[in-house]
Amino acid sequence: MNITDNIIEFKNWQKRLSAYRMALSLIGADQTFGAPSEGAAYRSQRTAILQGEYINILQDDKMYDIISSISPLSEEELSENLSGTRFDAGDIKRELEIVKKQLDKERAIPADEYMEFSMILDRSREGWLKAKKEEDYKGYAPLLQEVIDGYKRITLLQNSSLCLYDRMLDDHQPGWVQTKYDLFFNDVKERVLPLVKNCGPYSVQDILTGKEFPAESQRRIMKKILEMIGFGPEWGMMGESEHPLTTSICKGDIRFTTKFRSYDPSQAVLSSVHESGHAWFGHNIDPAYEGSIIGNSISAGFHESQSRLCENHLGRSRAFWEMIWPMFKEEFSEQLKDVSFDSYYKSINTIRPGLIRTESDEVTYPLHILIRYELEKAFIEGDLKAADLEDAWSEKYQEYLGVRPDKPSQGVLQDMHWPYAYFGYFPTYALGSAMAAQLFAAIERDMDPGELIRAGRYTDIMAWLRDHVHKYANRYPAEEVLRMVTGSDFDDSYYFRHLENRYL
């Protein structure tokens, strides 16, 4: 085949891969939305087969030879061969760059290894849900150790010059390895720990103690909020799960889950606004990139910057809560009859060290991530076993936040990331928070987000993000997009100034 035929074959190969990704994403979303537990074993076996077929297509020798033959071509050479086609040479060059890096790492991993690990993961997901419900970490720990060992085994097979944990970190945020994260988390310790230690005792009256906020009422409110922020049923769907997450099937089918807590309705609001940030990113990509490797996530940290921007800079803003407060007062007239707007708003923007990451305030949040980063490094490097993780977790929480969990669901079992083998992912949450602050400063140079929210024009902010960030998907590396939008490289000083300005 000539170069043009090879490029067409390369594009068709991506389309086949996207079909499998869609099927696997739908199965994962269905499982998250609450598929019947008795079908878990059957689903696990069939999903493993699909996963194996996906890997076989991904690692096809013929396609690897094609990719290897055209990836050295310059953008100009590609352009010459694409004359008269609908393909863009720059897009093809970026696709080849992404795919070649992925294949060079993963081709050494046999498909049967992936299939075996896929079944371990399915058992782990079910086991984690059961263990969390029954407060039984000790019973789950051997299965978590299987996940850790299996993922380490697969990762070590990769063709990479990076050390084991750096490979995992780089998978989620290309270019970010321990040396960079260590510097960032040292800044977190220097700038955030003093804020927490100097905040004193929690000073806002616990205004919701003893009050119940029914889930059905919260669902009604959430439906209205989603309408106000433009998350439409024609392209988005909200469900419920133990741990909120977003699944992007395609540009026109984005699904996220939330969790309603009877003791505090603000948690579901902030969680849903957070997930809507992920959803908007998936919905706003350029249609030309659908089904392409470029259409996949730019990086975990950059994706988190969008959800943390929506949650912290928009969802925690005074303007946002002024917008939704009337519906709160109407829906919860009895529970909030003696609660003023100012006291409620202050209660959700107060430093309050606690145990649950997803319920934490902005200031203590990066400390939750720091704890997971330090623990993750330890068990990936073999210095900590899953059986000892619960005690190590408690010690870290005592050290950084001055609290200890009373039960596993408040501690080591609270997150789904390690049971789902998302190793190397946690640090991107804190990194995303810092990127969000830098991006939000760029937004404020062009508009007044608070005034837009008060005017019912929340979607104008999403349109700005679409035009400056979302539409590119993974067309450019994350840090290049950050430079394009903000005019500078990553700078965590925006993040720390934001926290100090809001909470001091």
N, C-alpha and C positions, 0 to 999 in steps of 0.2 A: 504493500500500500504506500501511496505517497503521503506527504506531510498533511495535506488537507484531509485525506481519508482517515489518517490517524487521529486528527483532532476531532473529527465527527464521531469516530469510535469512542474516543475519550469522553465526549459529551453524552453519548448513549449509555456508556458504562455508569456515569454519575446518575443518570435517570433510573437505572435499575437499582442502584444502591439506595436512592431516595425512596423507592417503593418499599424496600425492606425496612428502612428506617421508619417510614410511616406506619407500617404494620406493627413493628416492635413498640413504637411510641403509643399507638392505640391500645395495645395490650397492657403496657405499663400504666397508661392513664386509667384504663378500666380497673386494674388492680388497685390503684390509688383511690379511685372513686368508690371502692367497696364491693368488688366482685366476690361472689360466694366462696367461703373458705374451703368447702368440700371439693371444689374444682381445682384447688391449688396445685395438686400433684400433676394432674393432666396438663394444666396450663404450663407448668414448669417444664415438663418434658417436651411439649410442642414448641414452646418458646426457645428452648435450647436448640432444637432442630433449625428453626428460623435463624437463630443467632449464628449457628454453624454455617448455614448456607450464605448468610451475609458475609461472613469472614472469608468463605471460599471465593466469592465474587470479588471482594476487596483485595484478596491476595492472589488473584489470577495471574499466572506467569506471563501469559501473552500480553495482558494489559500492562503489567509492570515493564515489559520490554518496550511497549509503545510509549509509556510515560517517560522511561529513561531515555528514549531516542529523541523526544521532542522537548523535554524540560530544559536542555542546555541552550535551546534557541533563544535569541534575544526577542524583545517585544517587536522590534522592527521586522525581523525575519518571520515571526508569526503573522504579523500584519500583511506581509507580502503574500503569504499563502492563504490568508483568509479573505482576500479581496473577492467581493461578490457573494460572501456568506453573511449571515446575520450575527456572527460571533465577533466579540470585541477582543483584540489581541491582549490588551492589558488585563482583562478579566481572565482569559485563558492562562496567561503567565502567572497570575496570582493563584489560580486553581492548581496549576502544576506544582507551584512552590509548597502549598499546603499539603497536597496529596503525597508528594515525593517524601517530605519529611515524615509523614505518618507511616507510609509504607516501609521506608527504610528502618523505622523503629520496630514495626510490628510483624514484618514478614517472617521473622524467625520463630514466631509463636504458632504452633500447630493448631488447626481448627478444633481438634478434639480437646485441647487444653481449654479453649474458650468455652466449649460446650460443657465440659466438666465444671468449670468455674461458674458458668451461668446457673447450673443446678444448685451449687453451693449457695449462690446469692439468693435464689428463690427460697431456699430453706431458711436462710438468714432473715429475709424480710418477714416471713411468717413467724419465725422464732422470736424476732424482736417485738413484734406486735403483741404476741402472747406473753413474753417476759415482762414487757412494760405494764400490761394489764394486771399481771399477777405479782408484780414487784419482785421478780426473781432474776436478778442479774447473774447470780452464781450458776443457775441452770443454763443460762444463755452463753456464758463466757466461753465454753469450749467451741461453740459454733462461731463466735466472733473470732476466735483464734484461727479457725479454719479459713475464714474470710481473709484475715490478715496474711496468713501464710500463703494462701492461694494467689492473692494479688501480688505479693512480693515475688512469688515464683514466676508469674506471668511477666511482671515488670522487668525482672532480671534477664529474661530472654530477649528483651528489646535490644536492638542494635543502637546503642547510645553510649556516648563517652561520659555522660553524667552519672553521678552516684545515685544510689537507689531512691532516696527520698527526693533528690533534686529532679529526677525523672517524673515523679508523681506531681510535684509542684509545677513543672514546666508543661505537663499535659493540660493543666487547667488555666495557667497564665504564662504563655510562652515568654521565656527570657527571665522570669522571676524564679530564682532559686534561693537557697537558704541565706547566702550572703546578703542578698537584697532584702529579704524578709526580716533578717536579724536586725539590720539597720532600722527598718521601719518600726519594728516592735520595740526596739530600744527607745525610739522617739515616743512611742505610745506610753512606755513606762515613765519617761521623763516628763511628759506633758499631761497625761491623763491621770495617772496614779495620784498626783497631788490634788487634782480636782476632787477625786473621790474621797481621799483621806481628810480633806478640809471641808467637806460638805456638811459635817456634823450630823446629828440624828435627823431622821426623816421628819420634816417640820410641818408638812401639810396634813391636816386631819384626814384620817382614812374615811373619806366621805361615803364609801360604798359598803362598809362593813355591815353584814347581816342582810343585805339586799339581794334580791334575785332578779336577774334579767333573762327572761325566757328566750330560748334559742329561736323560737318562731317569730318573736318580736324583732330580734336582731336580724333575722333573714329579711323581714320586710324593710327594715331600715337599709340594709346592705343593698337590696335591689334598687332603692332610690339613689343611694350614693353612687353605685356603678353607672346609673343613667347620667348622673351629674358630671361624672368624670369621663364619660364617653365610651365606657366599656360596653359595647353593644352585643345583644344576643345573636346578631347576624354573623359575628366573627368570634365571639368569646363565650365561654361557659364557666360558671363557678360551681364547684362542688364542695364537699367537706371531707376532711381526712384527719388522721391523728397528727400528721405533720404537714403544714401547708407547703405546696410546691406548684410550679407551673410546668405544663407540658405543651410544647409547640408542635402541633401536627403539621400545619402549614400556615401561610400568611392569613388565610381565612378561617382557621380553626385553632384557636388558642384556648387552653383549658387551665384553670388554676383552682386550687382548693384552699379553704380557710378553715378555721376552727373557732366555734363559738363557745365562749367561757361564761357561764352563768353569773359569775361574780364580777365581771368587768367587760362591758361591751366595747370599750375603746380598743381592747386587744384585737378583736376581729376586724375593726375598722383599719387599724394600722397594718395588720397582717395582709388584709385584702388590698389596700393601697400599695403595699410593698410588692405583692405578686402582680398587680396590674402594671407595674413598671416593667417587669419581665415581659408581660403580655403585649404591651404597647411596642416594645422593641421588636418582637416577632412579627407583629401585625404591620409595622411601618417599613419593613425592608423593601427595597426596590423589587418589583415583581420579576424583573429580569433575572434575579438571583434565586428564585424558587426552584428547588430541586438540585441546585448546584452546591458544591462544597462551600462556596462563598456564602450561601444562605444559612449555613450553620452558625452557631454562636461565635462571635468574635473572640471572646475569652470569658472565663468565669468571672474574673474581677471586673471587667468592663460591663458585663451583663448585670452584675450586682450593683454597679454604680447607678444603673437606671432604677433598680428597685429601691435602693437606699435613698436616691434623690427623691423619688416619689413619696416614700415613707417619711423621711426625716425633714426634708426641706419644704415639701408641700403638705403632706399628711399631718405633720406636727405643728404646722403654722397656725397662727391665730386666725388668719383669714379663712382657712379651711374649716376650723371648728366653729367659727361664726356662721359659716354656710350651712353646716349640718346640725347645729345646736337646736334649732326650732323643731326638727323632726325627732330629736332625742327627747325633748321636753314633751312633745305630743305622745310619742309611743310609750315613754316611761314616766308619765305624769305623776304617778304615785311615788315611785322610787326616787325621783329627782325633785319632788315638790319643795324641799328645803335646801336644794343645792344650787348655788349660783354658777353662772357661766365662768366667772373668774376663778372660783375655787376648783371647778372641774378641770378647766384648762391647765391651771397650775399643777394639778395632781398628775397629769400625764406628761408634764415637762419638768419633773423634779428628779434629782439624782437620788436613787434608792437602790443600793446594792442588794442583789437578790440571787436566786438560784437558777432561774429559767432564762436562757438566752433570748428566746423569742418574745419574752415579756419584759425585757430589760429596757432601761432608759438609754438614751444616746451615749451618755458618758461612760457608763459601765460596760456597754456593749463590746467595745474592742478588747476589754479585759477577758470577757468570756471567750473570745476568739484566741487571745494570747494563751489562755489555759489549754485550749484544744491543740494549738500549734505545738506547745512544749510537750504535751502528752503524746501527740502523734509522732513527733520526731523520735521520742523514746521507744515507742513500741515498734516502729518501722525499723529502727536501728537495732532492735533486739534487746534493748536495755530494760524493757518493761513487757510483761506478759499480760494477756487479757485477764487472767485470773486475778492479777494485782491492780488492775486498772481502776476499780471502784475506790480503793483506799487512796491511790495516788490522786484521783480526781478530788476527793474530799480535802486532801492536804493542799492542793493548788487553790481551791476555792477559799479555804481559810486564809491562805497567804495573800491572795490578791483582792478578795472581796469581803473577807471577814465573816463568811457564812459557811455552813456545812449542810449538805442534804440529809434529810431524815429517811429518805427512801430512794430507790434506784430511779424511779420516774422523774424525780427532781434532780437527779445527778446523771450518771453515766448512760442511762437509757433514754434520756430526754430527746436526743437527736437521732434522725434516721441515717445520717451521712455514713458513719462507719459500718452499720449493718448493711448498707447498700454499696459499700466499697468506694465511697467518694473520698479516698485518701488524697491529701494534697489540696483539697477544695476549701476547707475552713478558712485558711488565711486570706482567701479572696474576698470574704465578707468584709473584713476590716479594710483591705485594700480598696474594695469597691466603695466603702463609706468615704474614704479619703478622696478618691477620684470624683465622687459625687459632689463634694464640697468645691472642688476645683471647677467642675463643669457648671455648677449652680452660679458661681461667680461670673461665668461667661454669660449665662442667661440673664442675670441681673444687669449686665451692661447693656442689653438690648431691650429689656422690658421690665415691668414691675409685676412680678408673679402674684403678689398679694392683691393688687387691684384687679388683676384679671380673674382671680378666683372669686373675689367679691362680686364681680360683674357676671358671674356664671360662665366665664370663658376659660375654664380649666383646659379645654382641648386646644386652645391657642398655644399653651406651653408644650403640649404633646406634638403639635405641628412644628414648633421650633426644634424639638428634639428629633423629629423625623427628618427635617431638612439638614440638620447639622450632624446628626449621629446615626440614627436608626437606618436610614436608607442605604447606608454603605454596607450593613451587615459585616461580613468578614473580608470586604474588599481590600482593606488596609489593616496592618497590625494595630493593636489596641493603642499603643503609645503614640503611633503616628496620628491616629484619629484624635487623641487627646491634644496633641500639638496643633492639629488643624483647627480644633474648636477653641482652645484656650490661648494659643500662641506660645505655650511653654511646655517643657517636659513635666513629668509627674513631680508634684510639689506638695508634700503633706502639710505644709504650713497653713494652707487654706482650711484644712480639716480641723487643726487644733485651734485656729483663730475662731472658726465657727462655733466649736464647743465652748470655748472660753467666753465669747461674746454672748451666747445664748444663756449659759448657765452661771456666769459670774455677774 
